[in-house]
Amino acid sequence: MLLKQTWLYLPAQIIAPAVQLLSVLIWAHLLPVEEVGIATLVVAMQDVLFAGLFMWWSHFMLRYLPRYSTQEQRSGFRRAELVAILGSTVAHILIMLVISHYYFDEPITPFFYFSVTTFVTVRSLAAYLAERARSDVKILLYTCLQAVFPAIGLVLSIIVSLYVSATAEYVLLAMMLPQLIGILIVISQTDVGRGAGRPDMSVLKSAVMFGLPVTAGSLLAVVALNAPRFIVDHTLGIAATGIFAVSYGLGIRASSFAVMLVTAGAYPLAVRKMEQEGLDAAYKQLATNMTLVALAVAPVACGLIGINTSVINSFLPEVMRETAYVLLPLSTLCGLFRYLRSHTTDQVFLIRSKPRYVTMIATVDLVLAVGLTYVGLLNFGLWGAVLGPLVTAILTWATSLLIAGLKFGFPFPAWTIFRIIGAAVLMMLAVLALPTTTSPFILAAQVAMGFALYAALLIAFFPKICSERARKLLARKTKAKQEVSK
């Protein structure tokens, strides 16, 4: 079931992070570094505002929407949802206007206010509606919001930067317009917003009780992840932020890309297992989810470290390369451990309706990340700013594993995960021995070689599982041929 869900969500899970990665690279080449800094800071602000204003309802919706199955229950949920969406949207607009006025040093024009505020609000609303579509297993709508419209926005932003203005406000506005169209289409095709009337206060109360601790945890985690960008801006200025944000963003996005390949349908499936079959079935599903996350993230993170120099020389402007040689692999590792936690062990606490553990771990994450980021930046320069989130990502992942196992009895598939990571590390060491290149064709060949080696190592490390899968696949093909011959 999970493999089927993963396959159905795969187009969105490939295109969406690819668009995010490409946007960072394209901005690095088309925009001045100061404008890159502004654009990346606005994107970081959107991440923080979404976590603080939408996450409480989004997590509640993902966890409990299956319980609202009757027409009357669904109607009550929709009325509460409409209040939550409208309130969060208005708060987005007001807060972003204030932030725009006080944060940025350059003279702020009315167009800048409009552009960044609209971008942040529309992007957050699109992110929520994509999660809503995912919860309802409306895969086409999810794919459009996550992948199709952002891809159109990226193309439009390239045109705007080349022929209109290479500034952050124009690029962000171009990115936003297709997503706004997508929002209108999704609303017309779902029951979102079809809840006029008095909201169901019991639903809102339940959402607040469950969602506030999750929001606190998510907000703290997002702030910890984005804090280095703001700390660099505060310490070294907006131009340094542009240089730092590109390499840092590439590393984080690379790990995010791998995670998104396998997690879109994973958590809702675990929730349904919990509701229909109980805790043991949900834990088994979460353990499977964790294995798939490791299978996807470990080779991407380790492989990128292996071809780090070639990637930087091939795709980054010269002004950004010196910092990127160290910063890119460290930020990739940071993303690896951070997403391992958020998409695996954190979900154990959500399944058990104990979100306060997410909050406690995220609090430690933020405090350590901010302090260590300052220490790293002052002692090692730009690349040192990633040390804070990297160290805390490793520590909090280990802590969440211990709590999930010791307190909640989650069966962490340790031996499986360690073998997967071992295969990825061995692949990385082999790729490191390859010569550096600036040819995209040779680089693609090296990536393919690394993937083939990783697959071979997995077969060697998991001979029983691989042989069983091969037998099942062969049996299916034989059965299909027999049916055709009949």
C-alpha positions in Angstrom: 0.0 0.0 0.0 2.8 2.4 0.9 4.7 1.7 -2.3 1.5 2.3 -4.3 0.9 5.6 -2.5 4.6 6.6 -3.0 4.3 5.9 -6.7 1.2 7.9 -7.2 2.7 10.9 -5.4 6.1 10.5 -7.1 5.6 13.2 -9.9 4.9 15.9 -7.3 7.7 14.6 -5.0 10.2 14.9 -7.9 9.1 18.1 -9.5 8.4 20.2 -6.3 11.9 19.9 -4.7 13.5 20.1 -8.2 11.7 23.5 -8.7 13.0 24.6 -5.3 16.6 23.5 -6.1 16.5 25.1 -9.5 15.1 28.4 -8.2 18.1 28.7 -5.8 20.5 28.0 -8.7 18.8 30.3 -11.1 18.5 33.2 -8.6 22.3 32.8 -8.0 23.0 33.4 -11.7 20.3 35.9 -12.6 20.0 38.2 -9.6 22.6 40.3 -7.8 23.7 38.8 -4.5 21.8 41.4 -2.5 18.6 40.5 -4.3 19.3 36.8 -3.8 19.6 37.6 -0.1 16.3 39.5 0.0 14.5 36.7 -1.9 15.8 33.9 0.3 15.0 35.8 3.5 11.4 36.4 2.3 11.1 32.6 1.6 12.5 31.9 5.1 9.9 34.3 6.6 7.1 32.4 4.8 8.4 29.1 6.3 8.3 30.7 9.7 4.9 32.3 9.3 3.4 29.1 8.0 4.7 27.1 10.9 3.3 29.7 13.4 -0.1 30.4 11.8 -1.1 27.4 9.7 0.6 24.5 11.3 -1.7 24.1 14.2 -4.7 23.5 12.0 -2.7 21.6 9.3 -1.4 19.0 11.7 -4.8 18.6 13.3 -6.4 18.1 9.9 -3.9 15.5 8.8 -4.2 13.6 12.1 -8.0 13.7 12.7 -9.8 14.4 9.4 -10.5 10.6 8.9 -12.7 10.7 12.0 -15.0 13.3 10.5 -16.7 10.7 8.2 -20.4 11.4 8.4 -22.0 14.3 6.5 -22.8 16.2 9.7 -19.3 15.7 11.1 -17.7 16.8 7.9 -19.9 19.9 7.8 -18.8 20.9 11.3 -15.2 20.4 10.3 -15.5 22.5 7.2 -17.0 25.4 9.2 -14.2 25.3 11.7 -11.7 25.0 8.8 -13.0 28.1 7.1 -12.5 30.1 10.3 -9.0 28.7 10.8 -8.0 29.5 7.2 -9.4 33.1 7.2 -7.9 33.9 10.5 -4.5 32.5 9.5 -4.5 34.3 6.2 -5.4 37.7 7.7 -2.7 37.2 10.3 -0.2 36.5 7.5 -1.0 39.7 5.8 -0.8 41.9 8.9 2.4 40.4 10.2 4.2 40.4 6.9 3.4 44.1 6.4 4.9 44.9 9.7 8.0 42.8 9.1 8.5 44.3 5.7 8.4 47.8 7.2 10.9 47.2 10.0 13.2 44.5 8.8 14.6 45.6 5.4 17.0 48.5 5.4 16.4 49.7 1.8 13.7 52.2 1.1 10.5 50.2 0.9 8.1 50.9 -2.0 4.4 50.1 -2.1 5.1 47.5 -4.8 7.6 45.8 -2.5 5.1 45.7 0.3 2.5 44.2 -2.1 4.9 41.7 -3.7 6.4 40.1 -0.6 3.2 40.1 1.4 1.2 38.5 -1.4 3.9 36.0 -2.1 4.1 34.9 1.6 0.3 34.7 2.0 -0.4 32.8 -1.2 2.5 30.4 -0.7 1.3 29.5 2.8 -2.3 29.0 1.6 -1.1 26.8 -1.2 1.0 24.7 1.1 -2.0 24.2 3.4 -4.4 23.3 0.6 -1.9 20.8 -0.8 -1.8 19.1 2.6 -5.6 19.1 2.6 -5.7 17.5 -0.8 -3.1 14.9 0.4 -5.3 14.1 3.4 -8.3 13.5 1.1 -6.0 11.4 -1.3 -6.7 13.9 -4.1 -3.4 13.2 -5.7 -3.9 15.2 -8.9 -4.8 18.4 -7.0 -1.9 17.8 -4.6 0.5 17.4 -7.6 -0.8 20.6 -9.2 -0.3 22.7 -6.1 3.0 21.2 -5.1 4.6 20.9 -8.5 2.8 22.1 -11.6 2.0 25.7 -10.6 5.3 26.3 -8.8 7.1 25.1 -12.0 5.1 27.5 -14.1 6.0 30.2 -11.6 9.7 29.5 -11.9 9.5 29.8 -15.7 7.6 33.0 -15.4 10.1 34.4 -12.8 13.0 33.7 -15.3 11.2 35.6 -18.0 10.5 38.5 -15.6 14.1 38.6 -14.3 15.5 38.7 -17.9 13.1 41.1 -19.5 11.4 43.1 -16.8 13.5 43.5 -13.6 16.1 41.3 -11.9 14.9 42.2 -8.4 13.5 40.2 -5.6 10.0 41.7 -5.6 9.4 41.1 -9.3 10.7 37.5 -9.1 8.6 36.6 -6.0 5.5 38.1 -7.6 6.1 36.0 -10.7 6.5 32.9 -8.6 3.3 33.6 -6.8 0.8 34.3 -9.6 0.4 30.7 -10.9 0.0 29.4 -7.3 -2.8 31.9 -6.8 -4.5 30.4 -9.9 -3.9 26.9 -8.4 -5.5 27.9 -5.1 -8.7 29.0 -6.9 -8.8 25.8 -8.9 -8.4 23.6 -5.8 -11.1 25.5 -3.9 -13.5 25.0 -6.8 -12.8 21.3 -6.9 -12.9 20.4 -3.2 -15.2 21.2 -0.2 -12.7 23.6 1.3 -14.6 26.9 2.1 -18.0 25.2 1.8 -18.7 25.8 5.5 -20.5 29.0 5.9 -22.3 29.4 9.2 -21.4 29.2 12.9 -18.1 27.3 13.4 -18.1 24.1 15.4 -16.4 25.2 18.6 -15.7 21.7 19.7 -13.6 21.1 16.5 -11.7 24.4 17.0 -11.1 23.5 20.6 -9.7 20.1 19.7 -7.5 21.7 17.0 -6.1 24.2 19.5 -5.4 21.6 22.2 -3.7 19.3 19.7 -2.2 21.9 17.4 -0.7 24.5 19.7 2.1 22.2 21.0 2.7 21.0 17.4 2.8 24.6 16.2 5.2 25.5 18.9 7.5 22.6 18.0 7.2 23.2 14.3 7.8 26.9 14.7 10.9 26.4 16.8 12.2 23.8 14.3 11.6 26.1 11.3 13.2 29.1 13.1 16.2 26.9 14.1 16.6 25.9 10.4 16.3 29.4 9.1 18.1 31.2 11.9 21.5 31.1 10.2 20.2 33.2 7.3 19.0 35.9 9.6 22.1 35.7 11.8 24.4 36.1 8.7 22.3 39.0 7.6 22.4 40.7 11.0 26.2 40.1 11.3 27.6 40.4 7.8 24.9 42.1 5.7 22.5 41.2 2.9 25.2 40.5 0.2 26.8 37.8 2.5 23.3 36.4 3.1 22.9 35.9 -0.6 26.2 34.0 -0.9 25.5 31.9 2.2 21.8 31.2 1.5 22.5 29.6 -1.9 24.8 26.9 -0.7 22.9 26.4 2.6 19.6 26.2 0.7 21.0 23.7 -1.9 22.2 21.3 0.9 18.9 21.5 2.8 16.8 21.2 -0.4 18.8 18.2 -1.6 17.9 16.3 1.6 14.3 17.6 1.4 14.1 16.3 -2.2 15.0 12.8 -1.1 12.6 12.9 1.8 9.7 14.1 -0.3 10.1 11.2 -2.7 8.7 8.8 -0.1 6.8 10.7 2.6 3.8 12.3 0.8 1.5 9.3 1.4 3.4 7.9 4.4 2.0 9.8 7.4 -1.7 9.8 6.3 -1.3 6.0 5.8 0.1 5.6 9.3 -2.8 7.6 10.7 -5.4 5.4 9.0 -3.6 2.3 10.4 -3.8 3.8 13.8 -7.5 4.6 13.5 -8.5 1.3 11.9 -6.1 -1.3 13.2 -4.5 0.1 16.3 -1.1 1.1 17.6 0.9 -2.0 16.6 -0.1 -1.6 12.9 0.7 2.2 13.1 4.1 1.5 14.6 4.8 -1.1 11.9 3.9 1.4 9.3 6.1 4.1 10.8 9.0 1.7 11.0 8.5 1.1 7.2 8.3 4.8 6.6 11.5 5.3 8.5 13.3 2.7 6.4 12.1 4.3 3.2 13.2 7.7 4.4 16.7 6.4 5.1 16.8 4.6 1.7 16.1 7.9 0.0 17.9 10.4 2.1 21.2 8.7 2.9 22.4 8.2 -0.8 21.4 11.7 -1.8 23.2 13.3 1.1 26.3 11.1 0.9 26.3 11.2 -2.9 26.2 15.0 -3.0 29.1 15.1 -0.6 31.0 12.8 -2.9 30.5 15.0 -6.0 30.5 18.3 -4.0 33.4 20.0 -5.9 32.0 19.0 -9.3 28.6 20.3 -8.5 29.9 23.6 -7.2 32.2 24.2 -10.1 29.5 23.3 -12.6 26.5 25.2 -11.2 27.5 28.0 -8.8 28.8 31.4 -9.8 32.5 31.9 -9.0 31.8 34.4 -6.2 30.0 31.7 -4.2 32.3 28.7 -4.7 35.0 29.2 -2.0 32.4 29.2 0.8 30.3 26.5 -0.8 33.1 23.9 -0.8 32.7 23.4 2.9 29.2 24.8 3.5 27.3 22.6 0.9 28.3 19.2 2.4 27.7 20.4 6.0 24.3 21.8 5.1 23.4 18.5 3.3 24.2 16.5 6.4 22.2 19.0 8.5 19.2 18.4 6.2 19.7 14.6 6.4 19.4 14.4 10.2 16.7 17.1 10.5 14.4 15.4 8.0 15.1 12.0 9.5 13.7 13.3 12.7 10.7 15.4 11.5 9.5 12.6 9.1 10.1 9.6 11.4 10.4 9.9 15.2 8.4 13.1 15.5 5.5 11.3 13.9 5.6 8.7 16.7 4.7 11.5 19.2 1.9 12.8 16.9 0.4 9.3 16.4 0.3 8.9 20.2 -1.2 12.4 20.5 1.8 13.6 22.6 2.9 16.7 20.6 4.5 18.3 23.6 7.6 16.1 23.1 8.0 17.6 19.6 7.9 21.0 21.3 10.4 20.1 24.0 12.9 18.7 21.5 12.4 21.7 19.1 13.1 24.1 22.0 16.4 22.5 22.7 17.1 22.6 18.9 16.5 26.3 18.6 18.5 27.4 21.7 21.5 25.3 20.7 21.2 26.2 17.0 21.2 29.9 17.6 24.1 29.9 20.0 26.3 27.6 18.0 25.5 29.5 14.8 26.9 32.7 16.3 30.0 30.8 17.6 30.6 29.1 14.3 30.1 32.3 12.3 32.5 34.4 14.5 35.2 31.7 14.5 35.1 30.2 11.1 33.3 32.7 8.8 30.3 32.1 6.6 30.6 28.3 6.4 30.8 28.2 10.2 27.2 29.4 10.4 25.9 25.9 9.5 27.6 24.3 12.4 24.8 25.2 14.8 21.9 23.6 12.9 24.1 20.6 12.0 25.2 19.8 15.6 21.7 20.3 17.0 20.1 18.2 14.1 22.3 15.2 15.1 21.6 15.7 18.9 17.9 16.1 18.6 17.5 13.2 16.2 19.3 10.9 18.7 17.2 12.3 21.5 13.9 11.8 19.8 14.9 8.2 18.9 15.6 7.5 22.6 12.3 9.0 23.8 10.3 7.2 21.1 11.9 3.9 22.0 12.1 4.0 25.8 8.9 5.9 26.6 6.6 4.9 23.8 7.9 1.5 22.8 8.6 2.3 19.2 10.6 -0.5 17.6 13.3 1.5 15.9 14.7 -0.7 12.9 18.3 0.1 14.0 20.1 -2.7 12.2 18.2 -2.0 8.9 18.9 1.8 9.1 22.6 1.3 10.0 23.1 -1.0 7.0 21.4 1.5 4.7 23.7 4.4 6.0 26.7 2.1 5.7 25.9 1.4 2.0 25.5 5.1 1.4 28.8 6.0 3.1 30.7 3.3 1.1 29.2 4.7 -2.1 30.3 8.2 -1.0 33.9 7.1 -0.5 34.0 5.5 -3.9 32.5 8.6 -5.6 35.1 10.8 -3.8 37.8 9.0 -5.6 36.4 10.0 -9.0 38.0 13.0 -10.8 36.3 16.4 -10.5 34.5 17.7 -13.6 32.6 20.6 -15.0 30.9 18.5 -17.8 27.3 17.9 -17.0 27.5 14.6 -19.0 30.4 13.3 -17.0 28.8 14.4 -13.8 25.6 12.6 -14.8 27.6 9.5 -15.5 29.2 9.7 -12.0 25.8 10.1 -10.4 24.6 7.0 -12.3 27.7 5.1 -11.2 27.1 6.1 -7.6 23.5 5.0 -7.8 24.4 1.6 -9.3 27.0 1.1 -6.6 24.5 2.0 -3.9 22.0 -0.5 -5.4 24.6 -3.2 -5.5 25.6 -2.6 -1.9 22.0 -2.8 -0.8 21.7 -6.1 -2.5 24.8 -7.3 -0.7 23.6 -6.0 2.6 20.0 -7.3 2.3 20.3 -10.5 0.3 17.2 -12.2 1.8 14.8 -9.3 1.3 16.1 -8.7 -2.2 15.7 -12.3 -3.2 12.2 -12.4 -1.9 11.3 -9.2 -3.8 12.8 -10.7 -7.0 10.8 -13.9 -6.6 7.6 -12.0 -6.1 8.3 -9.8 -9.1 9.1 -12.9 -11.2 5.9 -14.6 -10.0 3.8 -11.6 -11.0 5.4 -11.4 -14.5 4.8 -15.2 -15.0 1.2 -14.8 -13.9 0.6 -11.8 -16.2 2.0 -13.8 -19.1 -0.3 -16.7 -18.4 -3.3 -14.5 -18.2 -2.4 -12.9 -21.5 -1.9 -16.3 -23.2 -5.4 -17.4 -22.0 
